[in-house]
Amino acid sequence: MTERQHGDRLGEDALELHFTTLGPLTARRAGQELRINRARDRAVLAVLLAQAGRPVTVGEIIDGVWGEEGDEAPDRAGALPGNMYRLRSALGGDGNLLRHVGKGYCLDVDPAGIDRTVFLSALADAATARLNWQPQRARELLTAALDLWQGPAALDGVPGPFAEHERRMLAGRRDEALRELDLPVRELGAGPGSGPVELRAGAARSVLRPFQLPPDPGDFTGRVAQLARISELLAVPGRTQSPLVTVAGPPGAGKSALAVRAAHLAGPDHPDGQLYADLHGADDASGYLAPFLRALGVEEQAVPASTPERRALYLRLLADRRILVVLDGAGGVEDVRPLLPAGPGCAAVVVVNGTAGEGSSSSVQVGPLAPDEALELLGRMIGRERTDREPEAARALAAACGHLPRALRDAAERLVRRPAWPISAVLPSGLSADA
């Protein structure tokens, strides 16, 4: 069902309901708060709100609300209809808002009435605005999103593994939003550079300071030697040309995260900003010259038509500035040559699959994480209490993932969705925790 179809079939009862989760969990109908007194009922509601408009299986609800509390709730499936009855009574309406669907339940309410959904949607829209070089729009969206918070913690006081996961996830997204808001503020407040740059007749504009890097990875783990090496290569004293650092390695090794982390650390040495592009393996990067020029302050009508003219203007704008260019997903160094800076104040980090190949003055090879680093990353993603509870299974899972960050993230995502699962549940068939 599309979002429009879902909205079309919502009745007045659903549209009058509003829920807050970014703080204490509350439900309001036409502005009047509804009474949901039992903590378990609020925990069930929290699970349903995160999947509003979509069926949630009984197993998912039980795992999210009760987790592994076997003694406290021996017949959880038997208790669940009572929770649903009380929620239906509290929400009121025609009784169809909370429906039994197949082997689960569906809460049919307007996503626009759930602050969690509005918050996450605003963050996604803000990220799009920044990629489209709209810092003012991004700032407005981020400010509105952060204003939705009504307490220091999401789902404050709601019990259960799902609520705890939501608190951690939403707190991380809030911190990310604060960092992103700081970047648009810096972009908008940076103002002119050393003066307007003559572009073409009648089209002069001040050079802007772009800050396009993705957020600093919050769960980044290990890679101490590689980070130190990249920092060393970017900070060549008395350099006469732009350093070029290539980050290479197999798919899933965490090359992009390493490059972004290193770029954030190098930020103070490049105060005029950072340019970033994910090339998705394109073998011709010249098409990204126009977006880079716009990010540097060139009006749309002033962008030259030909690639050589765009390249020449690009080099002029970077010539006396200190900007770091990060190019992710490159097919090879030669493929991104049009985007590489030339002045000694700038630098470039290029991420490629496989080995660095020719054309790089310096390269950093990325492989699997060390076993202890892989275990640490897994703990950061699913919670250290789970890896501490099942250390052998955690190590077996890290090894089964080849100690590669992407595979670890895929496995961790499954475990986060099912907080009551043991780690061993996602081990490949036939592999035991003692293997």
C-alpha distance (Angstrom), angle and dihedral (degrees) to the residues before:
residue distance angle dihedral
M1 . . .
T2 3.78 . .
E3 3.78 122.3 .
R4 3.80 89.9 -110.2
Q5 3.80 92.8 51.3
H6 3.77 89.6 47.9
G7 3.79 91.2 50.7
D8 3.81 91.9 46.7
R9 3.78 93.6 57.1
L10 3.81 96.1 46.6
G11 3.76 112.4 107.7
E12 3.79 129.9 -142.8
D13 3.81 90.6 -90.8
A14 3.80 92.5 59.8
L15 3.80 94.0 44.7
E16 3.80 92.4 51.7
L17 3.80 92.6 56.6
H18 3.79 121.5 94.2
F19 3.78 126.4 -178.2
T20 3.80 131.2 -163.7
T21 3.79 120.5 -158.1
L22 3.83 100.5 155.4
G23 3.79 90.4 91.3
P24 3.82 124.1 -6.0
L25 3.81 113.5 2.9
T26 3.80 109.6 -108.5
A27 3.81 136.3 165.2
R28 3.80 123.5 -154.1
R29 3.77 132.9 -174.4
A30 3.81 114.5 -159.3
G31 3.80 88.7 -19.8
Q32 3.81 96.9 -50.5
E33 3.80 116.8 115.5
L34 3.80 116.2 -121.8
R35 3.79 121.4 -139.5
I36 3.80 114.9 -113.6
N37 3.78 100.6 161.4
R38 3.79 104.9 166.3
A39 3.79 116.9 85.2
R40 3.83 92.6 -143.7
D41 3.80 91.1 52.9
R42 3.80 89.6 53.5
A43 3.82 89.6 48.6
V44 3.82 90.4 53.2
L45 3.80 90.3 47.2
A46 3.82 90.7 51.6
V47 3.82 90.9 56.4
L48 3.81 92.0 48.0
L49 3.81 93.9 46.9
A50 3.81 91.7 55.2
Q51 3.83 87.9 58.3
A52 3.83 98.2 34.5
G53 3.78 112.0 172.0
R54 3.82 93.2 14.6
P55 3.82 129.1 90.4
V56 3.81 116.4 -103.7
T57 3.80 116.8 -158.3
V58 3.78 121.4 -122.5
G59 3.81 88.7 -118.5
E60 3.80 92.7 55.7
I61 3.80 91.7 49.0
I62 3.80 92.8 48.1
D63 3.80 92.8 47.9
G64 3.80 91.6 47.4
V65 3.80 96.4 46.6
W66 3.80 105.8 32.9
G67 3.79 103.8 17.3
E68 3.78 110.7 176.9
E69 3.80 97.9 -17.5
G70 3.79 94.2 127.4
D71 3.79 99.0 160.3
E72 3.77 96.5 43.0
A73 3.81 95.0 52.4
P74 3.83 109.6 21.1
D75 3.84 93.4 164.5
R76 3.77 102.1 38.0
A77 3.80 95.0 153.9
G78 3.77 88.5 52.0
A79 3.81 91.9 49.9
L80 3.79 95.1 48.6
P81 3.85 97.6 77.9
G82 3.80 88.1 58.3
N83 3.80 90.4 55.0
M84 3.78 90.0 49.4
Y85 3.82 92.9 48.7
R86 3.80 91.9 52.9
L87 3.82 92.0 46.3
R88 3.80 91.7 50.5
S89 3.79 89.9 50.4
A90 3.81 92.2 48.2
L91 3.79 94.9 47.1
G92 3.80 91.9 46.3
G93 3.76 119.8 -175.3
D94 3.78 122.8 113.4
G95 3.80 94.3 -34.5
N96 3.80 93.5 -110.4
L97 3.81 96.0 97.1
L98 3.80 91.1 86.6
R99 3.78 108.9 40.1
H100 3.79 134.6 -179.0
V101 3.82 104.7 -124.1
G102 3.80 119.6 -176.8
K103 3.79 106.8 -60.6
G104 3.77 94.8 -12.1
Y105 3.78 148.0 31.3
C106 3.78 134.4 -93.9
L107 3.81 127.0 -154.6
D108 3.80 107.8 -152.6
V109 3.78 104.7 -158.2
D110 3.79 133.0 132.7
P111 3.83 109.7 -88.5
A112 3.81 87.9 -146.3
G113 3.80 87.1 66.4
I114 3.81 93.4 60.0
D115 3.80 114.7 82.7
R116 3.81 91.4 -153.4
T117 3.80 91.6 59.2
V118 3.80 92.8 43.8
F119 3.82 90.8 48.9
L120 3.81 95.4 51.0
S121 3.82 92.0 42.9
A122 3.81 90.7 52.2
L123 3.82 90.6 51.4
A124 3.81 90.5 52.2
D125 3.81 91.3 48.1
A126 3.81 90.4 48.3
A127 3.80 91.0 52.4
T128 3.81 89.3 51.8
A129 3.80 90.6 48.6
R130 3.80 91.5 52.9
L131 3.81 91.5 48.9
N132 3.81 87.5 51.9
W133 3.81 90.7 51.3
Q134 3.81 94.5 -110.3
P135 3.82 103.0 134.2
Q136 3.81 94.0 162.2
R137 3.81 91.2 54.7
A138 3.82 90.4 45.6
R139 3.80 91.3 50.7
E140 3.81 92.0 51.3
L141 3.80 92.4 49.2
L142 3.80 94.2 46.9
T143 3.79 92.6 47.0
A144 3.79 91.6 50.8
A145 3.81 90.9 47.2
L146 3.82 93.6 51.5
D147 3.80 90.9 46.7
L148 3.82 88.4 64.1
W149 3.81 91.4 71.7
Q150 3.79 113.1 103.3
G151 3.78 99.9 177.7
P152 3.79 143.6 15.2
A153 3.82 93.8 -94.9
A154 3.78 134.1 35.8
L155 3.81 117.9 -117.9
D156 3.78 88.6 10.4
G157 3.78 109.9 -158.9
V158 3.82 95.6 6.5
P159 3.83 111.3 131.1
G160 3.77 130.3 -142.2
P161 3.82 139.9 67.4
F162 3.80 94.2 -84.0
A163 3.80 93.2 54.6
E164 3.80 90.1 48.1
H165 3.79 91.2 51.4
E166 3.81 90.6 47.8
R167 3.80 90.8 51.4
R168 3.80 91.2 54.0
M169 3.81 94.2 42.9
L170 3.79 96.0 46.9
A171 3.80 92.5 44.0
G172 3.79 88.0 54.5
R173 3.79 91.9 49.3
R174 3.81 90.2 48.7
D175 3.81 90.8 52.3
E176 3.80 88.8 47.6
A177 3.81 90.2 50.9
L178 3.80 90.9 51.6
R179 3.80 90.6 52.3
E180 3.80 91.5 46.3
L181 3.80 90.9 49.0
D182 3.78 89.5 53.8
L183 3.82 89.9 54.7
P184 3.86 95.4 54.4
V185 3.79 89.0 45.4
R186 3.80 89.3 53.0
E187 3.80 91.3 46.5
L188 3.78 93.2 49.4
G189 3.77 94.2 41.2
A190 3.79 97.6 44.2
G191 3.80 89.6 82.0
P192 3.78 122.2 179.5
G193 3.73 123.1 -6.6
S194 3.79 119.3 -135.9
G195 3.79 89.9 -41.9
P196 3.80 140.4 -53.2
V197 3.76 118.0 -46.4
E198 3.79 116.1 -137.5
L199 3.80 105.8 -123.1
R200 3.80 106.5 165.9
A201 3.75 133.8 -31.2
G202 3.80 110.0 -55.1
A203 3.81 93.7 -2.1
A204 3.81 105.4 92.4
R205 3.79 118.1 143.8
S206 3.80 135.8 164.8
V207 3.79 116.3 -95.6
L208 3.80 110.7 -107.8
R209 3.78 128.3 -143.3
P210 3.82 107.2 -121.4
F211 3.81 119.9 -155.3
Q212 3.80 102.7 -172.9
L213 3.79 103.5 150.2
P214 3.80 117.4 127.3
P215 3.82 113.8 -114.3
D216 3.79 116.8 -70.1
P217 3.85 104.7 -95.0
G218 3.80 104.4 -102.5
D219 3.82 95.2 -155.7
F220 3.81 96.7 41.8
T221 3.79 108.9 150.2
G222 3.80 135.0 -168.6
R223 3.83 124.2 -25.7
V224 3.80 90.7 123.5
A225 3.80 94.3 149.8
Q226 3.81 93.6 46.4
L227 3.82 92.5 48.9
A228 3.78 90.5 50.4
R229 3.80 91.0 48.7
I230 3.82 93.6 50.2
S231 3.81 90.4 47.9
E232 3.79 89.8 51.0
L233 3.80 93.0 49.3
L234 3.81 93.5 48.4
A235 3.80 94.4 47.9
V236 3.80 100.1 58.3
P237 3.83 106.5 159.1
G238 3.79 117.4 -126.5
R239 3.78 93.2 4.5
T240 3.78 119.6 176.6
Q241 3.81 98.0 -163.2
S242 3.80 138.9 32.7
P243 3.80 114.3 -78.3
L244 3.79 113.9 -125.1
V245 3.80 117.2 -156.8
T246 3.79 119.8 -173.0
V247 3.81 119.1 -157.1
A248 3.80 108.5 -159.7
G249 3.78 137.7 173.2
P250 3.80 145.3 114.4
P251 3.82 122.6 -53.6
G252 3.79 113.3 -79.6
A253 3.80 95.6 22.5
G254 3.79 94.3 116.9
K255 3.80 98.6 -106.7
S256 3.80 94.1 146.4
A257 3.79 93.8 49.7
L258 3.81 90.0 49.4
A259 3.80 92.5 49.9
V260 3.81 93.3 48.0
R261 3.80 91.7 46.6
A262 3.80 91.3 49.5
A263 3.81 91.1 47.1
H264 3.80 91.9 53.7
L265 3.79 90.1 50.3
A266 3.82 89.5 50.3
G267 3.81 92.3 50.7
P268 3.82 96.9 101.9
D269 3.81 89.7 56.3
H270 3.81 90.5 53.7
P271 3.82 104.4 46.9
D272 3.81 94.5 163.1
G273 3.78 90.8 70.6
Q274 3.78 145.2 -100.5
L275 3.80 129.9 -84.7
Y276 3.81 116.8 -153.3
A277 3.80 135.0 -175.5
D278 3.80 133.5 170.7
L279 3.78 102.8 -146.8
H280 3.83 96.3 -173.2
G281 3.80 90.7 -143.0
A282 3.81 95.4 -54.6
D283 3.79 112.3 168.8
D284 3.81 92.6 -150.0
A285 3.80 116.0 49.9
S286 3.79 96.6 175.2
G287 3.80 90.4 99.6
Y288 3.81 88.4 70.8
L289 3.80 92.6 62.4
A290 3.82 92.4 83.9
P291 3.83 94.8 53.0
F292 3.81 90.1 46.5
L293 3.80 90.8 50.9
R294 3.80 90.9 51.0
A295 3.79 89.8 49.1
L296 3.80 88.2 54.7
G297 3.80 90.9 54.3
V298 3.81 104.6 -91.2
E299 3.79 111.8 145.5
E300 3.80 115.6 -122.5
Q301 3.80 93.1 -113.0
A302 3.80 90.6 50.0
V303 3.82 96.2 57.2
P304 3.82 106.9 111.0
A305 3.78 117.6 -116.3
S306 3.81 100.2 -131.8
T307 3.79 128.6 63.0
P308 3.85 94.6 -125.6
E309 3.82 90.7 53.2
R310 3.80 91.5 47.3
R311 3.79 90.5 48.9
A312 3.80 92.0 49.8
L313 3.81 92.4 49.8
Y314 3.81 90.7 45.7
L315 3.81 91.5 54.5
R316 3.82 91.1 47.0
L317 3.79 92.0 53.6
L318 3.80 92.3 49.1
A319 3.79 97.0 40.1
D320 3.81 98.8 96.6
R321 3.77 98.5 23.3
R322 3.80 137.0 91.2
I323 3.79 105.8 -129.3
L324 3.80 129.9 151.0
V325 3.82 116.1 -141.6
V326 3.83 116.3 -156.7
L327 3.82 116.6 -168.4
D328 3.80 114.6 -173.5
G329 3.80 127.4 -169.6
A330 3.80 96.1 21.0
G331 3.78 120.4 168.6
G332 3.79 89.1 -142.0
V333 3.78 141.5 -35.9
E334 3.80 93.4 -90.2
D335 3.82 90.3 55.3
V336 3.82 91.3 61.7
R337 3.80 98.0 41.8
P338 3.87 93.2 114.8
L339 3.82 90.3 60.2
L340 3.79 98.4 47.7
P341 3.82 116.9 108.0
A342 3.79 122.0 -128.7
G343 3.80 107.1 -163.7
P344 3.81 119.3 97.4
G345 3.80 92.4 -121.7
C346 3.80 93.5 62.6
A347 3.80 131.8 66.8
A348 3.80 138.6 -171.8
V349 3.80 136.0 -143.5
V350 3.81 115.3 -163.3
V351 3.82 123.0 -168.4
V352 3.81 117.1 -153.6
N353 3.79 136.6 167.7
G354 3.77 118.2 -113.2
T355 3.77 119.5 3.3
A356 3.79 125.8 -11.3
G357 3.78 95.4 -110.2
E358 3.77 124.5 -170.7
G359 3.78 126.8 -26.2
S360 3.79 100.8 44.8
S361 3.77 119.6 113.2
S362 3.80 89.7 -157.7
S363 3.78 134.6 9.2
V364 3.79 138.7 -168.3
Q365 3.79 117.9 -154.4
V366 3.81 118.0 -145.9
G367 3.79 122.8 -157.8
P368 3.80 136.2 159.8
L369 3.79 119.2 -39.7
A370 3.77 119.1 -101.6
P371 3.84 109.7 -95.8
D372 3.81 93.0 -107.1
E373 3.81 90.6 48.1
A374 3.81 91.2 50.3
L375 3.80 89.8 50.6
E376 3.81 90.4 49.1
L377 3.81 91.7 50.6
L378 3.80 91.3 49.7
G379 3.81 89.9 50.9
R380 3.78 92.0 50.9
M381 3.80 91.2 52.6
I382 3.81 101.5 43.9
G383 3.80 100.4 22.8
R384 3.79 127.4 -86.9
E385 3.79 91.3 -114.0
R386 3.81 88.7 69.0
T387 3.80 95.7 47.6
D388 3.82 90.5 44.8
R389 3.82 89.4 51.4
E390 3.82 92.7 51.0
P391 3.81 105.9 25.5
E392 3.81 95.8 157.6
A393 3.79 93.6 48.2
A394 3.81 90.0 46.7
R395 3.80 91.8 52.9
A396 3.80 90.8 45.9
L397 3.80 90.8 51.8
A398 3.80 91.9 48.3
A399 3.80 89.6 51.5
A400 3.82 92.0 46.2
C401 3.81 87.4 54.9
G402 3.79 89.9 53.7
H403 3.83 87.7 -117.4
L404 3.82 86.3 -79.8
P405 3.83 116.1 145.6
R406 3.81 96.9 -137.1
A407 3.80 94.2 53.1
L408 3.81 89.7 44.8
R409 3.80 90.4 52.3
D410 3.80 91.5 50.8
A411 3.80 91.3 51.6
A412 3.81 92.2 43.7
E413 3.81 91.0 51.8
R414 3.80 90.0 58.3
L415 3.80 91.4 49.1
V416 3.80 93.0 47.6
R417 3.82 90.6 53.0
R418 3.82 89.9 52.1
P419 3.83 105.7 39.1
A420 3.82 93.1 175.2
W421 3.80 93.7 57.8
P422 3.79 117.5 103.2
I423 3.78 114.7 -124.3
S424 3.79 88.9 -113.5
A425 3.82 88.8 66.1
V426 3.81 91.3 77.5
L427 3.80 96.6 44.0
P428 3.80 112.5 117.5
S429 3.80 113.8 -93.4
G430 3.80 112.2 -82.9
L431 3.81 94.5 19.2
S432 3.79 115.5 111.6
A433 3.77 128.6 -162.4
D434 3.81 88.4 -112.1
A435 3.80 93.7 55.1
